[in-house]
Amino acid sequence: MTGAAALAALCTGVLALTCLGRPALWVVMGLALAERLCAVAYEAASRGALVHLAATDELPRAAAGLQVGDQISLVVGPMLGGALFQLSRPLPFLADAVSYAVAALGVRSLRTPIDSPACAQDTPAGCDTRRREPWSARLDAVSAGVVTVARSPVLRLVLVWTSTAGGTLTLLFYTALFRLGPDGRGTAAGGVLAAAGAAGLLGALVAAPAVRRLGATRLLTLAAWLLPVPCGSLVWTDGAVGWGVAFAGLSLLVPLITVVLSSVAVACTPVTLQSRTAGVLGSVSALAAAGAPALAALMVTVWTLRAPVVLCTVLFAALAVYTQVRAPGVLRAGAASAAGTGDGHG
């Protein structure tokens, strides 16, 4: 986590310096790609650290706290970035570099050990990687995460949700940009994103109490069935107000689902495999979202703006049916498994 944050700070700092002049496009793209790769590595490693910092029964509250931070950054970040960009082009990237440096220092200042042991009996690839060739050890590390996700019903549920919902929300986001971007030089799209960010913050704040009151299974199932409602309403909506209300509804529900899924995933994953499984889940979700912009453009061009909305509604409805059928048994089994190993996660 420290190395990824420090390297990301270096990349964004160099990007800020290049913006003092007129950098080539390949330089900007290369630095931006390096920053994203560092961010992905940091997020995967942070999943492995959470299990050392929170007891099993505190994981929903810890996951909700992380969601609150994410949502605040989504609300404040675009406004702050736009204001800084108006003052000077390098300033947003310089601020990003400072934030990464602060994150690196924050991780280094933690007193609680957050490094998992290098090996454990429950790793599919075995323990003694130090005696192997470097590339064999790395391949074993990757395969351990893949095998763990494939074998775990809970992680398969999380994988289906994160990849399908992530790709669907990205598709819907770009559809909103195509629909609202030309209106008022993007102010309509900005209003929709602001409403979504505020609703997402509210959802993150109520997520932990909702889990305690309703339980993980009931909350996940309820939120899954509610998701198609705001999405489907966009079929009959044309204006920015309607899109803002619909996105606010979606953004209110998504943190509830994220908190449930992230907490059960952490609770049911062996300590030594937390970061590896997070890397697998994050990679599949990123791949699912990667093609969404092109798909949105294709559907809008070939058919109408309502075509992506209809597809997203169908996908959310399919997720709801899948959750209704699979989630109760899977989460019960996962809770029993986590209870059996709760002392190790505390």
C-alpha positions as CSV (number, residue, x, y, z in Angstrom):
1,M,0.0,0.0,0.0
2,T,2.8,2.4,0.9
3,G,4.7,1.7,-2.3
4,A,1.6,2.0,-4.6
5,A,0.6,5.3,-3.0
6,A,4.1,6.7,-3.2
7,L,4.5,5.7,-6.9
8,A,1.1,7.1,-7.7
9,A,2.1,10.4,-6.0
10,L,5.2,10.4,-8.2
11,C,3.2,9.8,-11.4
12,T,0.7,12.5,-10.6
13,G,3.5,14.9,-9.5
14,V,5.3,14.4,-12.8
15,L,2.0,14.9,-14.6
16,A,1.5,18.2,-12.8
17,L,5.0,19.3,-14.0
18,T,4.4,18.3,-17.6
19,C,1.2,20.4,-17.6
20,L,3.3,23.5,-17.1
21,G,4.0,23.1,-20.8
22,R,2.3,21.3,-23.7
23,P,3.0,17.6,-23.1
24,A,2.5,14.9,-25.8
25,L,-0.6,12.9,-25.5
26,W,1.3,9.6,-25.0
27,V,3.1,11.1,-22.0
28,V,-0.2,12.1,-20.4
29,M,-1.8,8.8,-21.2
30,G,1.2,6.8,-19.9
31,L,1.3,8.7,-16.6
32,A,-2.5,8.4,-16.1
33,L,-2.3,4.7,-16.8
34,A,0.5,4.2,-14.3
35,E,-1.5,6.1,-11.7
36,R,-4.5,3.9,-12.3
37,L,-2.5,0.7,-12.0
38,C,-1.1,2.0,-8.7
39,A,-4.6,2.8,-7.5
40,V,-5.8,-0.7,-8.4
41,A,-2.8,-2.3,-6.5
42,Y,-3.5,0.0,-3.5
43,E,-7.2,-1.0,-3.4
44,A,-6.5,-4.7,-3.6
45,A,-3.9,-4.5,-0.8
46,S,-6.2,-2.4,1.3
47,R,-8.8,-5.2,1.3
48,G,-6.1,-7.4,2.8
49,A,-5.5,-4.8,5.5
50,L,-9.1,-4.4,6.6
51,V,-9.3,-7.8,8.2
52,H,-6.4,-6.9,10.6
53,L,-8.1,-3.6,11.6
54,A,-11.7,-4.7,12.3
55,A,-13.3,-7.6,14.1
56,T,-15.7,-9.8,12.1
57,D,-18.8,-8.3,13.6
58,E,-17.4,-4.8,13.0
59,L,-16.7,-5.3,9.2
60,P,-20.0,-3.8,8.0
61,R,-19.3,-0.6,10.0
62,A,-15.8,-0.5,8.7
63,A,-16.9,-1.1,5.1
64,A,-19.6,1.6,5.5
65,G,-16.9,4.0,6.8
66,L,-14.8,3.4,3.7
67,Q,-17.9,4.0,1.6
68,V,-18.5,7.3,3.3
69,G,-15.0,8.4,2.4
70,D,-15.4,7.3,-1.2
71,Q,-18.7,9.1,-1.5
72,I,-17.3,12.3,0.0
73,S,-14.5,12.2,-2.5
74,L,-17.0,11.8,-5.3
75,V,-18.9,14.8,-4.2
76,V,-16.0,17.1,-3.3
77,G,-13.4,15.9,-5.9
78,P,-15.0,17.1,-9.1
79,M,-15.8,20.5,-7.6
80,L,-12.4,21.0,-6.1
81,G,-10.7,19.7,-9.3
82,G,-12.7,22.1,-11.5
83,A,-11.9,25.0,-9.2
84,L,-8.2,24.2,-9.1
85,F,-8.1,23.7,-12.9
86,Q,-9.6,27.2,-13.4
87,L,-6.7,28.6,-11.3
88,S,-3.9,26.6,-13.0
89,R,-3.8,23.5,-15.1
90,P,-1.2,21.7,-13.0
91,L,-3.0,22.3,-9.6
92,P,-5.5,19.4,-9.8
93,F,-2.7,16.9,-10.4
94,L,-0.5,18.5,-7.8
95,A,-3.4,18.1,-5.2
96,D,-3.8,14.5,-6.3
97,A,-0.1,13.9,-5.8
98,V,-0.3,15.4,-2.3
99,S,-3.3,13.2,-1.4
100,Y,-1.4,10.0,-2.5
101,A,1.6,11.1,-0.4
102,V,-0.6,11.7,2.6
103,A,-2.1,8.2,2.1
104,A,1.4,6.6,2.0
105,L,2.4,8.4,5.2
106,G,-0.9,7.4,6.8
107,V,-0.3,3.7,6.1
108,R,3.2,3.9,7.4
109,S,2.0,5.5,10.6
110,L,-0.4,2.6,11.4
111,R,0.7,0.8,14.6
112,T,-1.4,-2.3,14.0
113,P,0.5,-4.9,11.9
114,I,-1.5,-5.2,8.6
115,D,0.8,-7.5,6.7
116,S,-0.6,-11.1,6.2
117,P,1.8,-14.0,6.6
118,A,3.5,-15.0,3.4
119,C,1.9,-18.4,3.5
120,A,-0.7,-20.5,5.2
121,Q,-2.0,-24.0,5.0
122,D,-5.2,-23.0,3.3
123,T,-3.6,-21.5,0.2
124,P,-4.4,-23.6,-2.8
125,A,-0.9,-23.1,-4.2
126,G,0.9,-24.3,-1.2
127,C,3.3,-22.6,1.2
128,D,6.9,-22.8,0.2
129,T,7.1,-20.3,-2.6
130,R,10.6,-19.0,-1.6
131,R,12.2,-22.2,-3.0
132,R,10.5,-21.8,-6.4
133,E,11.5,-19.7,-9.4
134,P,10.3,-16.1,-9.1
135,W,7.8,-16.4,-11.9
136,S,6.4,-19.7,-10.6
137,A,5.8,-18.1,-7.2
138,R,4.1,-15.1,-8.9
139,L,1.9,-17.4,-11.0
140,D,1.0,-19.4,-7.8
141,A,0.0,-16.1,-6.1
142,V,-2.3,-15.2,-9.0
143,S,-3.8,-18.7,-9.3
144,A,-4.4,-18.8,-5.5
145,G,-6.7,-15.8,-5.8
146,V,-8.5,-17.3,-8.8
147,V,-9.0,-20.7,-7.3
148,T,-10.2,-19.2,-4.0
149,V,-12.9,-17.1,-5.8
150,A,-13.9,-20.1,-7.9
151,R,-14.3,-22.4,-4.9
152,S,-16.2,-19.9,-2.6
153,P,-19.9,-19.5,-3.2
154,V,-19.8,-16.2,-1.3
155,L,-17.0,-14.8,-3.5
156,R,-18.8,-16.0,-6.6
157,L,-21.8,-14.1,-5.5
158,V,-19.7,-11.0,-5.0
159,L,-18.0,-11.5,-8.4
160,V,-21.4,-11.7,-10.2
161,W,-22.6,-8.6,-8.4
162,T,-19.5,-6.5,-8.8
163,S,-18.9,-7.3,-12.5
164,T,-22.5,-7.1,-13.6
165,A,-23.5,-4.1,-11.6
166,G,-20.2,-2.3,-12.3
167,G,-20.6,-2.7,-16.0
168,T,-24.3,-1.8,-15.9
169,L,-23.7,1.4,-13.9
170,T,-20.9,2.4,-16.3
171,L,-23.1,1.8,-19.3
172,L,-25.8,3.9,-17.7
173,F,-23.4,6.7,-16.8
174,Y,-22.1,7.1,-20.3
175,T,-25.7,7.0,-21.6
176,A,-26.4,9.9,-19.3
177,L,-23.4,11.8,-20.7
178,F,-24.6,11.2,-24.3
179,R,-28.1,12.4,-23.4
180,L,-27.2,15.3,-21.1
181,G,-23.7,16.4,-22.2
182,P,-24.8,18.7,-24.9
183,D,-27.3,20.5,-22.7
184,G,-26.0,23.7,-21.2
185,R,-22.4,22.8,-21.9
186,G,-22.4,19.9,-19.5
187,T,-24.1,21.6,-16.6
188,A,-27.0,19.2,-16.7
189,A,-24.7,16.2,-16.5
190,G,-22.8,17.9,-13.7
191,G,-26.1,18.3,-11.8
192,V,-27.0,14.7,-12.2
193,L,-23.5,13.6,-10.9
194,A,-23.8,16.0,-8.0
195,A,-27.2,14.5,-7.0
196,A,-25.8,11.0,-7.4
197,G,-22.9,11.8,-5.2
198,A,-25.1,13.4,-2.4
199,A,-27.4,10.4,-2.5
200,G,-24.5,8.0,-2.4
201,L,-23.1,9.7,0.7
202,L,-26.5,9.3,2.4
203,G,-26.6,5.6,1.4
204,A,-23.1,5.1,2.9
205,L,-24.1,6.8,6.1
206,V,-27.2,4.6,6.7
207,A,-25.6,1.4,5.4
208,A,-24.2,0.1,8.7
209,P,-27.4,0.8,10.7
210,A,-29.4,-0.8,7.9
211,V,-27.3,-4.0,8.1
212,R,-27.8,-4.2,11.8
213,R,-31.6,-3.6,11.6
214,L,-32.5,-5.8,8.6
215,G,-29.6,-8.2,8.3
216,A,-27.2,-8.7,5.4
217,T,-29.4,-11.1,3.4
218,R,-32.6,-9.1,3.7
219,L,-30.9,-5.8,3.0
220,L,-29.1,-7.2,-0.1
221,T,-32.3,-8.8,-1.5
222,L,-34.4,-5.7,-0.9
223,A,-31.9,-3.3,-2.5
224,A,-31.5,-5.7,-5.4
225,W,-35.2,-5.6,-6.1
226,L,-35.3,-1.8,-5.8
227,L,-32.5,-1.1,-8.3
228,P,-34.6,-1.8,-11.4
229,V,-37.1,0.9,-10.3
230,P,-35.1,4.1,-10.8
231,C,-33.3,2.6,-13.7
232,G,-36.5,1.6,-15.5
233,S,-38.0,5.1,-14.9
234,L,-35.4,6.5,-17.3
235,V,-37.3,4.8,-20.2
236,W,-39.9,7.6,-19.8
237,T,-37.6,10.4,-18.7
238,D,-36.0,12.9,-20.9
239,G,-35.0,15.9,-18.8
240,A,-32.1,16.4,-16.4
241,V,-34.3,16.5,-13.4
242,G,-35.6,13.0,-14.1
243,W,-32.2,11.6,-14.7
244,G,-30.9,13.3,-11.5
245,V,-33.7,11.7,-9.5
246,A,-33.1,8.3,-11.0
247,F,-29.3,8.4,-10.5
248,A,-29.9,9.6,-6.9
249,G,-32.1,6.5,-6.3
250,L,-29.4,4.2,-7.8
251,S,-26.6,5.9,-5.8
252,L,-28.6,5.6,-2.6
253,L,-29.0,1.8,-3.0
254,V,-25.5,0.9,-4.3
255,P,-23.6,1.7,-1.1
256,L,-26.0,-0.6,0.8
257,I,-25.2,-3.4,-1.5
258,T,-21.4,-2.6,-1.5
259,V,-21.2,-2.7,2.3
260,V,-22.9,-6.0,2.5
261,L,-20.8,-7.6,-0.2
262,S,-17.5,-6.2,0.9
263,S,-18.0,-7.2,4.5
264,V,-19.1,-10.8,3.8
265,A,-16.2,-11.1,1.3
266,V,-13.7,-10.0,3.9
267,A,-15.2,-12.2,6.6
268,C,-15.2,-15.4,4.4
269,T,-11.8,-15.1,2.8
270,P,-8.7,-16.5,4.4
271,V,-6.4,-13.8,5.8
272,T,-3.5,-14.7,3.5
273,L,-5.7,-14.5,0.4
274,Q,-7.5,-11.2,1.1
275,S,-5.4,-9.1,-1.4
276,R,-5.2,-11.8,-4.0
277,T,-9.0,-12.3,-4.1
278,A,-9.5,-8.5,-4.1
279,G,-7.3,-8.3,-7.1
280,V,-9.3,-11.0,-9.0
281,L,-12.6,-9.3,-8.1
282,G,-11.3,-5.9,-9.1
283,S,-9.8,-7.0,-12.3
284,V,-13.0,-8.8,-13.5
285,S,-15.1,-5.8,-12.5
286,A,-12.8,-3.4,-14.4
287,L,-12.9,-5.6,-17.5
288,A,-16.7,-5.7,-17.4
289,A,-16.8,-1.9,-17.2
290,A,-14.1,-1.3,-19.8
291,G,-16.4,-2.1,-22.7
292,A,-19.4,-0.1,-21.4
293,P,-18.5,3.2,-23.0
294,A,-18.2,1.7,-26.5
295,L,-21.4,-0.4,-26.0
296,A,-23.3,2.7,-24.9
297,A,-22.1,4.7,-28.0
298,L,-23.0,1.7,-30.3
299,M,-26.5,1.3,-28.9
300,V,-27.3,5.0,-28.9
301,T,-26.0,5.3,-32.5
302,V,-27.7,2.2,-33.9
303,W,-30.9,2.4,-31.8
304,T,-32.0,5.1,-29.4
305,L,-31.0,6.5,-26.1
306,R,-33.6,4.3,-24.5
307,A,-31.9,1.1,-25.7
308,P,-29.1,1.1,-23.1
309,V,-31.6,2.0,-20.4
310,V,-33.8,-1.0,-21.2
311,L,-30.7,-3.3,-21.2
312,C,-29.6,-1.9,-17.8
313,T,-33.0,-2.4,-16.4
314,V,-33.1,-6.0,-17.6
315,L,-29.6,-6.7,-16.1
316,F,-30.6,-5.2,-12.8
317,A,-33.8,-7.3,-12.8
318,A,-31.7,-10.5,-13.6
319,L,-29.4,-9.6,-10.7
320,A,-32.4,-9.3,-8.4
321,V,-33.7,-12.8,-9.4
322,Y,-30.2,-14.2,-9.0
323,T,-29.9,-12.6,-5.6
324,Q,-33.3,-13.9,-4.4
325,V,-32.4,-17.4,-5.4
326,R,-28.8,-17.6,-4.3
327,A,-28.1,-15.0,-1.6
328,P,-30.0,-16.5,1.4
329,G,-28.3,-19.9,1.3
330,V,-24.9,-18.5,0.3
331,L,-24.8,-15.8,3.0
332,R,-26.0,-18.2,5.7
333,A,-23.2,-20.6,4.8
334,G,-20.8,-17.7,4.7
335,A,-21.8,-16.4,8.1
336,A,-21.4,-19.8,9.6
337,S,-17.9,-20.1,8.1
338,A,-16.9,-16.6,9.3
339,A,-18.2,-17.4,12.8
340,G,-15.9,-20.4,12.9
341,T,-12.9,-18.3,12.1
342,G,-14.0,-15.1,13.7
343,D,-11.2,-15.1,16.3
344,G,-8.6,-15.1,13.6
345,H,-10.2,-12.1,11.9
346,G,-10.4,-10.1,15.1
